[in-house]
Amino acid sequence: MKHSMNKQSGHAAMLFAIMIPALFGVFMLGSDGARALQTKARLEEAAEAAVLAVSAKDEEDHQLAQDYIDHYLYDMKSLEAVSVRKLSCEEIPECAAGIEKGEARFFEYRVAGKAQHQSWFPGDDVIAGFGESFDVTGSSKARRYQSQPVDIIFVVDFSDSMNLDWTGGSKSKIEDLKDIIEDVTNELSVYNQLYPEHPHRVAITGYNRRTINTGSNGKLIIRDQRITTLQPGYDEKDIFYPQKTINQQFVVKGAAQRVPSQAEDAVFKDIFFTTNFTSFINTVNDFQADGGTASLQGIIRAGQIVKAKAVNPKQLVIILSDGEDYKHYAGQTEKLVNLGMCKNILNLVNGGPMTVNGMADSKGMKTPDGEQMNARMAVIGFDYELNANVGLRNCVGKDNVYKAENKDDILNKILSLITEEVGHLAQ
């Protein structure tokens, strides 16, 4: 009996020795397998955080997405691939179908990543393992909807160069712009039909070297938003007072003392915030461009309109231009921006310090319901690198300057600016 037990012990030892590689292989597969699952979960979390950041920035920012993944996956061997995409409504069948049913438009942002990790137990010819490394993938997507009612004021360049053709369209820049504004109002109409109690509103103010606004008697008045002293000759010889102009930037001006040549040939005027988009578009379609360019004129006038007419919780000032300011106006715009012209408009609404003498620092503007308003300014350039326009770039900040190559670029950028600031994760 003792001899039999000794034989069985030997067999058990042999069986145990044979099973060790298999048991160790199961252990290694379990360890690296659990690690792979945990790593995939972390990559999914990283993609979720990254896609929300990308949607808030509203750019296909690969570096931003990579930074998020690097932060979450601190133990990876290498980041094999990062994909960042922004899709317009027309590129998403679900959204396109929803628009036809009268549903709200949205933009979708997608982030996907693939990371390689070093295996803890790579295995060999005898023991099973994951190999020297293993890959994990993860992805997420977010959507930004038109959620809050917005007051949108278009600050439009009506200088003569807007009559020229451009590479991004089949017509002149000004005619394409009219089409784009009509497309925007068509999209806003869908939202307004869904939420008639809190509708989007649109307004427009134009500029060349002056602004043209309706007076109390209904007649058009050419106005100069600057404070100057006339000198003999052309207007570039006039004495310009930057700080006095800032001090009166929210004051509605009277008729201009000097009207530059061609400025009076343009046809445009202010249209205050309205939900009657049909009337708005019919009026805009009659506008005509002529004369030089002075963006400071439109910016100052836009601030006056926002101050007097803003109602919705979100205020959006969109400056549309095709080039640099005319001669001396470029330097004047830059001086006014440095003195706080654009910050005064934003801080008036958002709350903050004002550089207008005699005007206390703003506590912000509120809606009729007592909700705090929020303002944003952006510049969209027609086929033109607007970073070269220092005044406009510094006015809104370089992250809010966009170059548009074609009509769809401009339309999608405007609609993207109108949507909510931060996206929501989508299933």
C-alpha positions in Angstrom: 0.0 0.0 0.0 2.9 2.3 0.9 4.5 1.5 -2.4 1.2 2.3 -4.3 1.0 5.7 -2.6 4.6 6.5 -3.5 3.8 5.7 -7.1 0.7 8.0 -7.1 2.7 10.8 -5.5 5.1 10.6 -8.3 2.3 10.7 -10.9 0.8 13.8 -9.2 4.1 15.5 -9.2 4.6 14.8 -12.9 1.0 16.0 -13.6 1.6 19.2 -11.6 4.8 19.8 -13.5 3.1 19.3 -16.8 0.2 21.7 -15.8 2.5 24.5 -14.5 3.0 26.1 -18.0 -0.8 25.9 -18.7 -1.7 27.3 -15.3 0.9 30.1 -15.6 -0.4 30.8 -19.1 -4.0 31.2 -17.8 -2.6 33.5 -15.1 -0.8 35.6 -17.6 -3.7 35.8 -20.0 -6.0 36.7 -17.2 -3.6 39.5 -15.9 -2.9 41.1 -19.3 -6.6 40.5 -20.4 -7.9 42.4 -17.3 -5.3 45.1 -17.9 -6.4 45.4 -21.6 -10.0 45.8 -20.5 -9.1 48.4 -17.9 -7.0 50.2 -20.5 -9.8 50.2 -23.0 -12.1 51.7 -20.4 -9.6 54.4 -19.7 -9.2 55.1 -23.4 -13.0 55.4 -23.8 -13.0 57.9 -20.9 -10.2 59.8 -22.5 -12.1 59.9 -25.8 -15.2 61.2 -24.0 -13.3 64.0 -22.3 -11.5 64.8 -25.5 -14.6 65.0 -27.6 -16.3 67.4 -25.2 -13.2 69.6 -25.3 -13.1 69.5 -29.1 -16.8 70.4 -29.3 -16.3 73.3 -27.0 -13.4 74.6 -29.0 -15.3 73.8 -32.3 -12.2 72.6 -34.1 -10.8 69.4 -35.4 -7.9 69.8 -32.9 -5.9 66.6 -33.0 -3.3 67.9 -30.6 -6.0 68.6 -28.0 -7.4 65.1 -28.3 -3.9 63.6 -28.1 -3.1 65.5 -25.0 -6.3 64.1 -23.3 -5.4 60.6 -24.3 -1.8 61.0 -23.2 -3.0 62.2 -19.8 -5.4 59.2 -19.3 -3.1 56.5 -20.7 0.1 57.2 -18.8 1.4 53.7 -19.2 1.1 53.2 -23.0 4.0 52.3 -25.2 2.8 54.5 -28.1 -0.2 56.3 -29.4 -0.7 54.6 -32.8 -3.5 56.8 -34.2 -5.9 59.7 -33.2 -8.9 60.6 -35.4 -10.8 63.8 -34.8 -13.8 64.8 -37.1 -16.5 67.4 -37.1 -19.6 66.6 -39.2 -22.2 69.0 -40.3 -25.9 68.1 -40.3 -25.8 67.3 -44.0 -23.1 64.6 -43.4 -25.2 62.8 -40.7 -28.2 60.9 -42.1 -30.1 61.1 -38.8 -29.7 64.9 -38.6 -30.6 65.5 -42.3 -33.7 63.3 -41.9 -34.6 65.2 -38.7 -34.3 68.6 -40.5 -36.9 67.5 -43.0 -39.2 66.6 -40.0 -38.7 70.0 -38.5 -36.3 68.9 -35.8 -33.3 71.0 -34.6 -30.0 70.9 -36.4 -26.9 69.7 -34.7 -23.2 69.3 -35.3 -21.4 66.0 -34.4 -17.8 65.7 -33.2 -16.0 62.3 -33.1 -12.8 61.3 -31.4 -11.2 57.9 -31.8 -7.8 56.6 -30.7 -5.6 53.5 -30.9 -2.9 52.9 -28.3 -0.2 50.2 -28.0 0.9 48.8 -24.6 3.7 46.7 -23.5 2.6 43.3 -22.2 3.5 42.3 -18.7 3.7 38.6 -19.7 4.4 38.3 -23.4 4.6 34.4 -23.3 6.8 32.2 -25.4 6.7 29.0 -27.4 5.7 27.0 -24.3 3.6 29.5 -22.3 0.7 31.3 -23.9 0.6 35.1 -23.7 -0.4 38.4 -25.4 2.9 38.8 -27.2 5.3 41.7 -26.8 2.5 44.2 -27.0 -1.3 44.6 -27.4 -3.5 47.3 -28.9 -6.6 48.9 -27.5 -9.1 51.2 -29.3 -11.7 53.6 -28.0 -14.0 56.3 -29.4 -16.7 58.7 -28.5 -18.9 61.4 -30.1 -20.7 64.5 -28.9 -23.4 66.7 -30.4 -24.0 70.4 -30.2 -27.6 71.6 -30.7 -29.3 74.9 -31.1 -30.4 75.1 -27.5 -30.5 78.7 -26.2 -32.2 81.6 -28.0 -29.6 83.9 -29.6 -29.6 87.5 -30.7 -27.3 87.5 -33.8 -26.1 90.7 -35.3 -24.3 90.6 -38.6 -21.7 93.4 -39.0 -21.3 93.4 -42.8 -18.6 94.9 -45.0 -20.4 96.9 -47.7 -17.3 98.3 -49.3 -16.8 98.2 -53.1 -14.5 95.1 -53.0 -17.5 93.0 -51.9 -18.9 93.4 -55.4 -16.0 91.3 -56.8 -16.2 87.6 -57.6 -14.3 85.2 -55.4 -12.9 81.7 -55.6 -15.5 80.4 -53.1 -18.6 81.1 -55.0 -20.4 81.5 -58.3 -21.4 85.1 -57.8 -20.0 88.2 -56.2 -19.1 88.2 -52.5 -22.0 90.4 -51.5 -24.6 88.3 -53.4 -23.2 85.1 -52.0 -23.3 86.7 -48.5 -27.0 87.6 -49.0 -27.7 83.9 -49.9 -25.8 82.8 -46.8 -27.7 85.1 -44.5 -30.9 83.7 -46.0 -29.8 80.2 -45.4 -29.0 81.0 -41.8 -32.5 82.5 -41.2 -34.0 79.4 -42.8 -32.2 77.2 -40.2 -33.2 79.6 -37.4 -36.8 79.4 -38.5 -36.9 75.6 -37.8 -35.8 76.3 -34.2 -38.3 79.1 -33.8 -41.1 76.9 -35.0 -40.1 74.3 -32.3 -39.7 76.9 -29.5 -41.8 79.9 -30.4 -41.8 81.2 -26.8 -38.0 81.9 -26.9 -37.1 82.5 -30.6 -33.7 83.4 -32.2 -33.5 86.9 -33.5 -31.3 88.5 -36.2 -30.1 92.0 -36.9 -27.7 93.6 -39.3 -25.5 96.7 -39.4 -23.4 97.6 -42.4 -20.3 99.7 -42.9 -18.0 101.0 -45.6 -16.1 104.1 -44.4 -19.3 105.2 -42.6 -22.5 103.6 -41.3 -25.9 104.4 -42.7 -28.8 104.4 -40.3 -32.4 105.5 -40.3 -33.1 108.7 -38.5 -36.2 109.5 -36.4 -37.9 110.9 -39.5 -37.4 107.6 -41.4 -34.7 109.1 -43.7 -31.3 107.5 -44.0 -28.4 109.3 -42.3 -24.8 108.7 -43.1 -22.9 108.7 -39.7 -19.3 108.7 -38.6 -18.8 106.8 -35.3 -15.5 108.5 -34.7 -14.8 111.7 -32.9 -12.8 114.0 -35.3 -12.1 117.6 -36.1 -12.3 118.3 -39.8 -9.3 119.6 -41.7 -9.1 120.9 -45.3 -8.7 118.2 -47.9 -9.5 114.5 -47.6 -10.7 112.7 -44.4 -7.3 111.1 -43.7 -6.1 114.7 -42.8 -8.9 115.0 -40.2 -7.8 115.0 -36.5 -8.9 111.7 -34.9 -9.4 111.4 -31.2 -9.2 107.7 -30.1 -10.1 108.1 -26.4 -12.9 110.6 -27.1 -14.3 108.0 -29.6 -14.1 105.3 -27.0 -15.8 107.6 -24.4 -18.8 108.0 -26.8 -18.8 104.6 -28.5 -22.2 103.7 -27.1 -23.7 107.1 -28.0 -25.7 107.2 -31.2 -24.1 109.8 -33.5 -25.6 112.4 -35.7 -25.0 113.0 -39.4 -21.4 112.7 -40.5 -19.5 116.0 -41.0 -17.7 114.5 -44.0 -19.0 111.9 -46.5 -16.2 110.2 -48.4 -16.6 109.7 -52.2 -18.7 106.7 -53.1 -19.9 106.2 -49.5 -23.2 107.7 -50.4 -23.6 105.4 -53.4 -23.9 102.3 -51.1 -27.4 101.2 -50.1 -27.7 99.6 -46.7 -29.0 100.4 -43.2 -29.5 99.0 -39.8 -32.2 96.4 -39.2 -32.8 95.9 -35.5 -33.4 92.4 -34.0 -36.3 90.7 -35.5 -38.0 87.3 -35.9 -39.7 88.4 -39.2 -37.0 86.7 -41.3 -39.0 87.1 -44.6 -39.1 90.9 -44.3 -35.4 90.9 -43.1 -34.2 89.0 -46.1 -36.3 91.1 -48.6 -34.7 94.2 -47.2 -31.1 92.8 -47.2 -31.5 91.7 -50.8 -31.9 95.3 -51.9 -28.6 96.4 -50.2 -25.7 97.5 -52.4 -22.0 97.8 -51.7 -19.6 100.7 -52.6 -16.9 102.8 -51.1 -13.9 102.0 -48.8 -13.6 99.9 -45.7 -13.5 101.0 -42.0 -14.5 98.1 -39.7 -14.4 100.3 -36.6 -17.6 101.9 -37.9 -19.6 98.7 -37.9 -18.1 97.4 -34.6 -19.0 100.6 -32.7 -22.5 100.7 -34.2 -23.1 97.0 -33.4 -22.3 97.7 -29.7 -24.9 100.5 -29.7 -27.5 98.1 -31.0 -26.7 95.4 -28.5 -26.8 97.8 -25.6 -30.2 99.2 -26.7 -31.9 96.1 -28.1 -30.5 92.9 -26.6 -33.1 90.5 -25.1 -31.9 86.9 -25.5 -29.5 85.2 -23.1 -26.8 84.8 -25.8 -25.5 87.7 -27.9 -23.5 86.9 -31.0 -21.7 89.6 -33.0 -20.4 88.2 -36.3 -18.2 90.5 -38.4 -18.1 89.6 -42.1 -15.3 91.2 -44.2 -13.2 90.5 -47.3 -10.1 92.4 -46.5 -8.1 95.1 -44.7 -9.4 98.5 -43.6 -8.8 101.4 -46.0 -5.5 103.2 -45.5 -5.6 105.3 -42.3 -8.6 103.4 -40.9 -6.5 100.3 -40.3 -4.4 102.1 -37.7 -7.4 103.8 -36.2 -9.2 100.5 -35.7 -6.1 99.1 -34.1 -5.8 102.1 -31.7 -9.5 101.8 -30.7 -9.1 98.0 -30.1 -6.1 98.7 -27.9 -8.2 101.2 -25.9 -10.9 98.6 -25.3 -13.5 99.1 -28.0 -14.3 95.4 -28.4 -13.8 94.5 -24.8 -16.2 97.2 -23.8 -18.9 95.5 -25.9 -18.2 92.1 -24.4 -17.8 93.3 -20.9 -21.0 95.4 -21.1 -22.9 92.2 -21.7 -20.8 89.7 -19.7 -19.8 92.0 -16.9 -16.3 93.5 -16.4 -14.2 96.6 -16.6 -15.1 99.4 -19.0 -12.7 101.9 -20.5 -15.4 104.4 -21.3 -14.8 107.5 -19.1 -17.7 108.2 -16.9 -19.2 104.7 -17.3 -18.9 102.4 -14.3 -17.6 98.9 -14.7 -20.4 96.7 -15.9 -22.2 94.1 -13.8 -23.4 92.5 -17.0 -26.7 92.7 -18.9 -29.7 90.5 -18.0 -32.7 89.3 -20.0 -36.2 90.5 -19.2 -36.5 87.3 -17.1 -33.4 88.2 -15.1 -31.1 85.7 -16.7 -27.5 86.7 -17.2 -26.5 87.4 -20.8 -23.4 86.1 -22.5 -21.7 87.7 -25.5 -19.3 86.5 -28.1 -17.6 88.2 -31.1 -16.2 86.5 -34.2 -14.8 87.5 -37.6 -15.3 85.5 -40.8 -13.2 86.4 -43.8 -14.2 85.9 -47.4 -11.3 84.2 -49.1 -8.9 86.3 -47.1 -6.4 85.7 -44.4 -7.8 88.0 -41.7 -5.0 87.4 -39.3 -3.3 90.0 -41.4 -5.9 92.5 -40.2 -4.4 93.2 -36.8 -7.3 95.4 -35.6 -10.0 92.7 -36.3 -7.8 89.9 -35.0 -7.1 91.6 -31.7 -10.7 92.7 -31.5 -12.2 89.2 -31.2 -9.0 87.2 -30.4 -7.2 85.0 -32.9 -9.2 81.9 -31.9 -12.4 83.7 -33.1 -11.0 84.6 -36.5 -12.1 82.2 -39.3 -11.1 82.2 -42.9 -13.8 80.9 -45.3 -12.9 79.2 -48.5 -16.5 78.9 -49.8 -20.1 79.5 -49.1 -20.6 76.2 -47.1 -17.6 77.2 -44.9 -19.2 80.5 -44.0 -22.7 78.9 -43.4 -21.4 76.1 -41.2 -19.2 78.4 -39.2 -22.1 80.8 -38.5 -24.4 77.9 -37.6 -21.7 76.4 -35.4 -21.3 79.7 -33.5 -25.1 79.8 -32.9 -25.2 76.3 -31.4 -24.6 75.7 -27.7 -21.0 76.2 -26.4 -20.4 72.7 -25.1 -21.6 69.5 -26.7 -23.4 66.5 -25.1 -22.1 63.0 -25.4 -24.1 61.0 -28.0 -24.9 57.3 -28.0 
